[in-house]
């Protein structure tokens, strides 16, 4: 136990003496969380530009354009003709255009098929999907109103006419991300990735510095298990505090709801960080230069995020990518993290991810102990 405490004290002195490590471990997580988090602080995009080509000029076509412009999502601008609207779309002035054909109102009132055409820039996912959803709601609402007015004129009461005009009513209730916004979905996972990557980058850089200095007497202070435990306690405490800061301060500032138990999230975070520590030390032991290690881990941030199944459903990933993803503590943690933070889950709901994390912790502890013993024998020869 004495050797573990000595290694812990040495780690505190070691990190304090390295300005780059202080920046990575203490400044970078907080700075990145606020910097990247502020990008999605509003969570929901508003007033997406859309051109309206009104070839009908009727009361109904004007009503459609007015209703569209009245929504939070769209900002309608009129185009003189279809060619004008297409040019605005091609030049990026608008994200789509709405074409209202000539004779639209006459066809609708005559109970004939009428077409409202929406063209969107699908190269940008959010504007296209939001515009489509908004126009669909407007079309369904106006269509039901017109049918109800027609049926009422046949002598049917308003209540019966409403039932006939809209016999199937959709009761749409998002349970967790109520606004269905991309920001509310992304922010919790983004904060978890920032916590992970700053820890991994710092661990890998720290091991690179250790190898450059030939471990500066670390071998004489204890065996491989003592080194892992001494270093691990230091980083576990530091990053649990940072994780707590994220949940209390960043969640509040960025208006991210925390629906689950704080104790469940704390325990899952502790196991997650505990699994990352031997993983980072193991990877870092292969780099003789801290700069190279930092560069590799920095470039790995986005690929790791993509293969964890957070941005893309896990079951839709290629099988080989799923196997690789299963080796990362990030994958089970983000699954449980999303469950606790967004859906209000508890530990019983996340038994499988927790066991997965514990298994990875054991695997990476074994790999680090084996690797460190190997490096130690080579250096001491």
Buried (B, 14 or more C-beta within 10 A) or exposed (E): EEBBBBBBEBBEEBBEEBEBBBEBBBEBBBEBBBEBBEEBEEBBBEEBBBBBBBBBEBEBBBBBBEBBBEBEBBBBBEBEEBEBBBBBBEEEEBBBBBBBBEEBBEBBBEEEEBEBEBBBBEEEEBBBBBBBEBBEBBBEEBBBBBBBEBBBEEEBEEEEBBBBBBEEEEEEEEEBBEEBBBBBBBBBBBBBBBBBBBBBBBBBBBBBBBBEEEBEEBBEBBBBBBBBBBBBBBBBEBBBEBBBBBBEEBBEEBEBBBEBBEEBBBBBBBBBBBBBBBBBBBBBBBBEEBEBBBBBBBEBBEEBBBBBBBEEEBEEBEEEBBEBBBEBBBBBBBBBBBBBBBEBBBBEBBEEBBEBBBBBBEBBBEBBBEBBEEBBEEEEE
